[in-house]
């Protein structure tokens, strides 16, 4: 972050944050016949998040502030996958339910 003070109590504060996220996912994908071939997914995300704050005088020892910031809200890992339930059929084989 960097701040610049101008005349008459005006101040500008600006910053820049970068986030890098890498996902490597290995799982099984079930098809209509119950087969589960392995699945692999990999990706990298780059996010640049700026922020700016401007402070202006609004009287004796009073100020007005205007802010702008950008952020990211990512889901928890448990929210990304679909739950699978296994049960036993009458013939001793197993069946999944997604």
Helices and strands as residue ranges (DSSP letters): E 2-5, G 7-9, E 11-30, E 36-57, E 63-69, G 77-79, E 85-88, E 94-97
